[in-house]
């Protein structure tokens, strides 16, 4: 679905506070990445992405990795708790995949969720997504590029 000009795929759940998405996969695994809106407000320039290594335990809303933007290094927060079981090694050589294809080749990690039902209740999805996403986007001084 498109909200104010930004893609919010129907198969994803969103942590709008941290501008992250997650997509349930098979066997309780969940793929995570930065939302298209998060990419836009970051300045569209990812120069480095370092997810936490495989085997690390992560907690919803806590650090899953770091990214270098044009003039700063920032932490990225996971929308789901669990154990990292895979990282996108393509980002080592091509971190710009995050802004080129945030919901495809630009994913960051795959996490074996420890309590998907609990985490999912904290994420935006479906009918509630439009209102919540619009409210989140309006918090940024971005009126010149948000589409009505």
N, C-alpha and C positions, 0 to 999 in steps of 0.2 A: 504494500500500500504506500502511496505517496502522501506525505503530510508536510504542508508548507514547502513543497518542492524537494523534500528529502525522502529517500527510500527507507522504508521500515518493512522488511520482508515478513510475510505472514507466518513463516515457520520459525521465526525468532522471538525471543523474549528480551526485554530491554531493561537495563538498569539506567534509568534516565538521569539520575543524580551524577553518575560517573560516565555517562555517554558510552556505555558498553552494551554489547548484545551477546546472547548465547543461543545456541541451536541444539536441541536434544538430538543425539545420535542413537545408535543401538547400544544395548547392554548398559544403560545408565551413564554413558559417556556424554559430555556436553562440550561443544566447540564454542570458543569465545573470541571476541574481537572488539574493535573500536567501531562505534556506529558512524554512519555517513555524516550525521550532524557533528559528532565528536571530531571527525576528520576536518570538517569545515572550520570549526572554531579553533582548532589547533593550528591552522594556517596552511594546511595541505602539504606540509613538508616534513616528512619523517626521514631523518638522517640515520637513525639507528633504532633498533628494537631488540631488547634483550629480555625475553621471558624467563621466569624462574625455571630451573632445570627440571627434567622428568624426575618424579619421585617426591618432589616437594609437596607438602600439605599447604593448602590455601583456604582462606576463610572469606565468605561472601563480604564484599565491600573493602577487602584488604588487598595489598599489593600482589599482583600476578606477574609484574615485570616493569621495566622502565623503557621509555622512548626518548630519543633526542629530537627536539623540534628545532626550529631555526636558531633560537638563542637560549634554549633551556633544556634541561633534562627533567622529565616528570615521571611520576609513578602512574601506572595504570592499574585499575582495581578490578578484581574478578566479580562477575555477577553470580557466581556459584561456588559453593564450598566443596572441597574434596582433594583428590590427589592428582597432580599433573601427570598424565600418561603419554603425552605427545606434545612437541612444540613444532612450530612452523620454521624449519631450518632455512627455508628459502628467504626468510626475512634477514638472515645474516648478510647475504649478498645483495638483496634487493628490498630494503625496508620500505621503499616507495609503493610496494604492493598494497600496503595498508590504505593509502589514499587512492590508488588506482582501482582496487577491487575489494573494498572493506568486508563484504559479505561472502566473498569467494576466496581467491588466492591470498588475500590479506589477513586471514584469520591468524590468531596469535598462539593459542594453546588448546589442547583437548584435556578435559578434566573428568576423572571418574567421580561423579557426584556422590557426596556422602549423605545428603538428604535433599534430593531434588524437589520433593513436594513442599518442604519448608521454604527452600530458596525461591521456588517458582512463585509462591504466594507474595513475595516481595517485589516481583518484576512486573512490568507493564506488558500487556498482550491483549489482542482481540479488541473488543468494543471499548474498553477503557483507554486503549493506547492513544487514540487521536487526541482526546482532551488533555491527557497527561503530557504527551509529547509537545503539543502546542504550548502548554503552560511552561514547560521546561525551556523551549526555544525562545520564548518571549522574555526570559530572564537575561538573555545576552543582548548586547547592543548591535544587533545584526539586521535591523529592519531593511537595510539597503539590499540584502541578498536573500532574505526569506521571501518566498513567493506566496502571494495571497491565496 
